[in-house]
Amino acid sequence: MTRKEIIEFLKSKNVEFNPTLRLADLEALYKKHSSGEPIPLGTTPTGDVPPAEPKTEMGQLLEMMGTVVKKVGDMESRLTKVEGPTGNEFKNNVKTSDVDSATKSKESVDEKIVKIVEETLGVDFGIDMEVFQDRPGFLFTVIVPQRLSDMPPSTRPVLDKETGKYKVQTDGKTPMLEDYIPQDRRSRAIGSSQSYDAIRDHCNKVRSYLVSYYTKMSKPLPEFKLKG
């Protein structure tokens, strides 16, 4: 079913939910309420129907575990979808668009910093630097290319480029949403007393994390297209 159809179904069943949820979460709600009639909002159980019991510590723990498992499943699903039949191809093939975007992000960055990033992580890793206004130093950010990112998919409102406003459903209120992969940004505050060594250390930690992540996921190790 489409997002719109699921939302209309849930509304017809008087289910209280957030319409901006991801499609996977909406589908889960649909499966939950399509097999039985939920109690309308604002009413309490009557007759032989027992009231809902408060969640125990064990119940809360199981719920938290279920959330963690679902998030891992979402990441696995994204990797499987993006990787295709050959996982190595996903890790090894550097996209020209990522290299172009990374190159553009480095146009006004110190050449020494650019060299550190490209020699440690690769030519398709971007850079963002934000100078602090209230103290010396800056926020140094490495932008991980999507082919190596572990960011799970998310949703966002759809912007109408012609009107500059967000699109809504036929009811005129519910926002239209689209799935997307958020930008993977790894940041570290660099003080004025710190040198290029701090930047290199941050890049090495980002690299170590990515290698560790794919090792834990039993995925082929990523290839970093370094600039020698």
N, C-alpha and C positions, 0 to 999 in steps of 0.2 A: 504494500500500500504506500501511497505517497504521504509526505509529511502533512499536507493539507487534509487528506482523508482521515489520517489518524487523529489529528487535532479535533476535527469535527465530530468523530466518533466519541472521543473522550468527553467533549463538551455535552454531547447528547446523553451521556451516562452520568453527568454531574460529578465527574472526577476532578478533584482539585489538583492542578499541576501547573508547571511553568512552561508556557509555549515556546520558550527559547531553549529548551533542552535539546541535546543532540538527538539525531534521528534514532540512534541505537537505544537511547533511554525511552524515547517515545514509543518505539516498537515494543519494548519490554512492558510498558504500561498497557499497551493495547492487548498484548497476550494475557496479561493479568486480569483485565476487566472484560474481555470478550467472551469468556466462558461462564461468567456469572454476573448477576445483577448487583452492582455496588449500592451501598446504602446512600441515599441522597444526602447532600450536604445539609447541615443544620438539624439532623434528626439523630435519635439515639436508638440503639437496638431495643426491641421489645419482645415479649413472649418468651419463647424458649431459646432465643439467641443470647448467649452470654456476652457481657461487655468485654471489650478488649482489655487484656491484662497488661500492666506496665512492663516495659522491657527490663529484663534482668541484665546483670553484668555479662553473663554468658551470651545472652541474646545480642547485646550491643557489640560484643567481641566478634560474634559470627557475622553480624551485619558489616562491621569494618573489614573483616577478612573477605567478604563477598565483594566489597567495593574495590579492594586491592586486586583481587583476581580479575575483576572486570576490566580494570585499567590495564593490567598486563595483557589481557586478551585483546583489548583495543589496539595496543601497540603491536602485538603479534599480527593482528589482522591488517594493520597499515603496512607493516613490513612485507607481509606476504603479497599484498596487492601491488605495492610499488616494485618489489623485487622481481616479480614474474617468475618464470620457471627456473631461472638461473640466478641464485643469490650473489655469486661473484660479480656478475655483470652490473648489478645494482651498486655494489661497493666500489668497483674498480673504474667504471666509466665516468670520468669527470665531464659534467655538462658545460658546454660553451657558455650558456646563459648564466650559470653560476660564476664562471670565471670572469665574465664581463661585469656582472653585478659587483663581485668582490673588488675588481680592479677600479671601478668607479668609486667605491667606498674608501679607497686608499689615496685618492687624488691629492688631498691636502694633508696627508699624514706624513710625519717624519720618516724619511727613507730608511733609517736604521730600524724603526719599529716595523715597517713593512717587511724588511728583510728577515727579521726575527720570525714573524708570522709565517712567511712563505717558506722559510727553511725548516721550521718546526712542524707546522700543520699542513700547509699546501697553498697553492695559488687560488683555490676556489673558496678559501676562508676570508670573510670580510672583516672590516675593522670599523668600530665606532668609538669616538672619544668625546667625552663631555666634561668640560672644565668646571670645577666646583666654584660656586659663587661666594660661599661663606668661609672657605678655607683653601689653603694651597693644595695643589694636586688635581687629579682628574679621575674620572671613571673610565677604565679601559675595557672595551667589550669586543670579544671575538664572536663573529657570526658564523655558525656552523652551517655548511651547505646541506640542503634537504636530503641528499643521498646518504648522509652519515648521521642525520639527526634521529634522536629517539623521542621526539615530541609527538604525542598522540594527536589525532585529528580533533578539531573543535568546530564550533559553529559561530556565525556572525550575521548581523542584519545585512540584507542586500541593498546596496546604494544605487539609486537611479541616477546615472550620470547626466541625463538630460535635465532633470529637475533639481538635482542635488539633495533630494530627500530620500528617506528609506522607504522601500516598497512594503506594502501590507497585503494581507489576504483579502479575499472578497468581502469579509465582514467589515473591512475598513479600519480594523484595530490591531489584529494579530500580525506581528511583523513577519515578513518572509525571511527565511534564513538559508544560508549556504554553508556547506562543509569546506573547511580549509585547514592547512597545516600551519600553525603559528611559527613565526621566525624563531630559530633556536639561538638565543643570545647568552653567552657566558661572560659575566662581568667581574671585575675586581677593581677596588679603589687603590689608586697608586698615589702615594704621598710625594711631596716635593723633595723629600730627602732620599727617596728611592730612585734607583737607576733602571737602565734597560734590563738588568738582571731580574728585576721583579716582573717585568713583562714577559721575559723568556720563561720564568718559572710558572707563570699563569698559563702560557701556551703549552708547556710540558704537562701540566695538570689536566688541561682539557684533552690533550692527546691520550694521556693515560686513562682518563675516564671512558673515552670512546672505545678504546681497546678492551678495557675491563667489561664494559657493557655488552659488547658483541661476544666476548668470551662466555659470560654468564648466560647469554641467550643461545649459546651453541650455534652462533652464526659465523660465517666466514669472516676473518679479520679484515677490517677496512684498509684500503690502500690510500695513503696520503700522497697526493701528487706534489712532491716537494720541488722547490726551485733551488737547484744547486749552484 
